[in-house]
Amino acid sequence: MNYNLSQVPKRTGKPRESGLTMVMDKGLSIREVEDMLSIAAPHIDIVKLGWATSFVTPNLKDKLKVYKDAGIPVYFGGTLFEAFVVRDQFEDYLKVLDQYDLEYCEVSDGSIEIPHDEKCAYITRLATRAKVLSEVGSKDAEKIFAPYKWIEMMQAELNAGAWKVIGEAREGGNVGLFRSSGEVRQGLVDEIIHAIPAEKIIWEAPQKSQQVYFVKLVGPNVNVGNIAPNEVIPLETIRLGLRGDTFGNFLTEKAKKRFKLGKYSSDRRITQDE
Ligand SMILES: O=C(O)[C@H](CS(=O)(=O)O)OP(=O)(O)O
């Protein structure tokens, strides 16, 4: 860090298993990637080239090299996996992973319904050649699963070999884990967090209020994803209690007694009852 400041929570170091920031790149130019990495690389753990943007991105190999040289792994969005599966081209998908030397990949069923044992079989097969991020939750706002279903699917996908399970929210943060307003489905999240180890889950949380929610619920080293490139540094300050929203969360009792905290900056942790 640039200067000494006490009462800042300890962040895990790279390569991390918890405290991951997954960035969604939905078509940055190579120059934009270089710019983003020049300022935010220490805080980026993994990058997703959103949905099937890798299909149309020019100079894809050159772009991937920029990430590789910075030591940041890249994977292609789950929608691309689904685009191959729905066309009965899974074998071609495997060739794509080889062609681009990808060490991570996503398995999702957000756009199509894949029988769950079939989805798990894809995870198991892919896990022999890459780290698999499997996504749970639909992109269809009408499709609401009970919490026990989310938990069953997440557990089965981890058992099938997924490295992490992702909670769906899309780029907008308005489906899956969240209501259409962006409000967190707190009961759902609460049940998931009690059943699945926190370090195994990546919560898609593109909106600031959603990032704040998860930092308050899980702590500074929560895994979050679908972070926009220009939100990486702001997110890091939220994790560290250095933005108003989490300002009081990591201060000592002594510091908190000295000055009254604004309601906005309350250190209140979110609890099960909310
Ligand atoms: O599910 C996602 O987070 C994304 C992006 S969006 O839903 O198309 O906005 O899809 P993915 O295919 O995993 O990148």
Ligand as a Chemical Component Dictionary entry (heavy atoms), coordinates in Angstrom:
data_LIG
# 
_chem_comp.id                   LIG 
_chem_comp.type                 NON-POLYMER 
_chem_comp.pdbx_formal_charge   0 
_chem_comp.three_letter_code    LIG 
# 
loop_
_chem_comp_atom.comp_id 
_chem_comp_atom.atom_id 
_chem_comp_atom.alt_atom_id 
_chem_comp_atom.type_symbol 
_chem_comp_atom.charge 
_chem_comp_atom.model_Cartn_x 
_chem_comp_atom.model_Cartn_y 
_chem_comp_atom.model_Cartn_z 
_chem_comp_atom.pdbx_ordinal 
LIG O1 O1 O 0 -23.753 -14.986 -16.518 1  
LIG C1 C1 C 0 -22.985 -14.026 -16.601 2  
LIG O2 O2 O 0 -22.587 -13.423 -15.636 3  
LIG C2 C2 C 0 -22.467 -13.634 -17.942 4  
LIG C3 C3 C 0 -22.722 -12.284 -18.444 5  
LIG S1 S1 S 0 -24.338 -11.912 -18.950 6  
LIG O3 O3 O 0 -25.266 -12.730 -18.174 7  
LIG O4 O4 O 0 -24.491 -12.225 -20.379 8  
LIG O5 O5 O 0 -24.593 -10.503 -18.691 9  
LIG O6 O6 O 0 -22.572 -14.643 -18.794 10 
LIG P1 P1 P 0 -21.277 -15.480 -19.075 11 
LIG O7 O7 O 0 -21.601 -16.281 -20.222 12 
LIG O8 O8 O 0 -20.995 -16.318 -17.852 13 
LIG O9 O9 O 0 -20.166 -14.509 -19.281 14 
# 
loop_
_chem_comp_bond.comp_id 
_chem_comp_bond.atom_id_1 
_chem_comp_bond.atom_id_2 
_chem_comp_bond.value_order 
_chem_comp_bond.pdbx_ordinal 
LIG O1 C1 DOUB 1  
LIG C1 O2 SING 2  
LIG C1 C2 SING 3  
LIG C2 C3 SING 4  
LIG C2 O6 SING 5  
LIG C3 S1 SING 6  
LIG S1 O3 DOUB 7  
LIG S1 O4 DOUB 8  
LIG S1 O5 SING 9  
LIG O6 P1 SING 10 
LIG P1 O7 DOUB 11 
LIG P1 O8 SING 12 
LIG P1 O9 SING 13 
# 
